[in-house]
Amino acid sequence: MIRRTFLGTAAAVMLSTAAFAGGHSMDIVDTAVGAGTFNTLVAAVQAAGLEDTLRGDGPFTVFAPTDEAFAALPEGTVESLLMEENLDQLVAILTYHVVPGAVMSGDLSDGMMATTVQGGEIEIGTMDGVTVNGANVVAADIEASNGVIHVIDAVILPSM
């Protein structure tokens, strides 16, 4: 628990520094790039053709898995998803991590359901820390010029 709290605090400090530079002048993509812990997510967003969307007006709420979260997937999963023939599946997974609007942690309640851009629903838990479909939120409310990022420790997958 202490390790999770420390890691979450460290991630929040890193992201907050990047996000608050210039008064939220960086969009969600730039904020993620600046953090340095979302290289896989950013590469996937670019491969899926979603970069311009996440640089758009928004607002968006992104539940952003870290590089470690992607590394925890079965071996070869990320490489397979990045193949052109799996583009639809990659887009579905990535858009499952995005909710329209800026949803701050204070807006969340236990058992709350939120419809994602992908069209599926995610469930928010607030008992013993905040979770999204069972993934732990390790840093919350990282503001960007076009929305907010909540860092999660696992990749959440839609029903397919």
C-alpha positions in Angstrom: 0.0 0.0 0.0 2.8 2.4 0.9 4.6 1.5 -2.4 1.4 2.2 -4.4 0.9 5.5 -2.6 4.5 6.5 -3.2 4.3 5.6 -6.9 1.0 7.4 -7.3 2.4 10.5 -5.7 5.5 10.4 -7.8 3.5 10.0 -11.0 1.2 12.9 -9.9 4.1 15.2 -9.2 5.7 14.4 -12.6 2.5 14.9 -14.5 1.4 17.9 -12.5 4.7 19.7 -13.3 4.2 19.0 -17.0 0.5 19.8 -17.0 0.7 23.0 -15.0 3.6 24.5 -17.0 2.2 27.4 -18.9 -1.2 27.2 -17.1 -2.5 24.0 -18.7 -1.2 25.0 -22.1 -0.4 21.4 -23.0 -3.0 19.1 -24.3 -3.6 15.5 -23.2 -1.0 14.1 -25.7 1.7 16.6 -24.8 1.1 16.0 -21.1 1.4 12.3 -21.6 4.6 12.7 -23.6 6.1 15.1 -21.1 5.5 12.6 -18.2 7.7 10.0 -19.9 5.8 7.1 -18.4 3.2 6.7 -21.2 5.4 5.9 -24.2 3.4 2.8 -25.1 0.1 4.6 -24.8 1.3 7.5 -27.0 2.7 5.1 -29.6 -0.6 3.3 -29.7 -2.6 6.5 -29.9 -0.4 7.6 -32.9 -0.7 4.1 -34.6 -4.5 4.2 -34.2 -4.8 7.7 -35.7 -6.2 9.1 -32.6 -3.5 11.7 -31.8 -5.4 14.6 -33.5 -8.6 13.7 -31.7 -6.8 13.8 -28.3 -5.2 17.1 -29.2 -8.7 18.5 -30.1 -10.9 20.7 -28.1 -12.4 18.0 -25.9 -12.9 18.0 -23.0 -11.9 14.4 -22.5 -11.2 12.3 -19.5 -8.4 9.7 -20.2 -7.8 6.8 -17.9 -4.2 6.4 -18.9 -2.3 3.1 -18.4 1.4 3.5 -17.7 4.1 1.7 -19.7 4.2 -0.8 -16.8 0.5 -1.5 -17.3 1.1 -2.3 -21.0 4.1 -4.5 -20.1 1.9 -6.6 -17.8 -0.2 -7.7 -20.8 0.5 -11.2 -22.2 3.7 -11.2 -24.3 3.1 -10.1 -27.9 -0.2 -8.4 -27.2 1.0 -4.8 -27.7 3.0 -5.8 -30.8 -0.1 -7.6 -32.2 -2.4 -4.6 -31.5 0.0 -2.3 -33.3 -0.3 -4.3 -36.6 -2.3 -2.7 -39.3 -4.8 -5.6 -39.5 -5.7 -5.1 -35.8 -6.3 -1.4 -36.1 -10.0 -1.6 -35.3 -9.3 -3.6 -32.1 -6.6 -1.1 -31.1 -9.0 1.8 -31.6 -11.7 0.0 -29.6 -9.3 -0.6 -26.6 -7.9 3.0 -26.6 -11.3 4.7 -26.9 -12.5 2.5 -24.1 -10.1 4.4 -21.9 -11.7 7.8 -22.8 -14.8 9.4 -21.4 -16.3 12.5 -23.0 -16.1 15.6 -20.7 -13.8 16.4 -17.9 -14.5 14.1 -15.0 -12.6 15.0 -11.9 -12.1 12.7 -9.0 -14.6 14.7 -6.9 -17.2 13.8 -9.4 -16.8 10.0 -8.9 -18.9 7.8 -6.7 -18.8 4.1 -5.8 -20.6 1.9 -8.4 -20.8 4.8 -10.9 -21.0 3.8 -14.5 -19.6 5.9 -17.3 -20.1 5.5 -21.0 -16.8 5.6 -22.9 -16.1 7.0 -26.4 -15.9 3.3 -27.5 -19.5 2.9 -26.5 -19.0 0.5 -23.6 -19.4 1.3 -20.0 -16.8 1.3 -17.2 -17.5 1.0 -13.5 -15.9 3.2 -11.0 -15.1 2.0 -7.5 -14.3 4.3 -4.6 -13.9 1.8 -1.7 -10.2 1.4 -0.6 -9.0 3.7 -3.3 -10.4 4.6 -6.7 -10.7 1.9 -9.4 -11.8 1.7 -13.0 -13.0 -1.7 -14.0 -10.7 -3.0 -11.3 -7.6 -1.0 -12.4 -6.2 1.2 -9.6 -6.1 4.9 -10.1 -2.6 5.8 -9.0 -2.7 9.5 -9.8 -5.8 11.6 -10.4 -6.9 15.0 -11.7 -3.9 15.8 -13.9 -5.3 18.7 -15.9 -4.5 19.4 -19.5 -5.8 22.2 -21.7 -8.4 19.9 -23.2 -9.3 17.6 -20.3 -8.0 15.5 -17.5 -5.9 12.4 -17.1 -6.2 9.8 -14.4 -3.3 7.4 -14.3 -4.2 3.7 -14.0 -2.1 0.6 -13.3 -3.7 -1.7 -15.8 -5.0 -1.7 -19.3 -8.8 -2.1 -19.2 -10.4 -4.1 -22.0 -13.9 -3.8 -23.5 -16.1 -6.7 -24.2 -15.4 -7.8 -27.7 
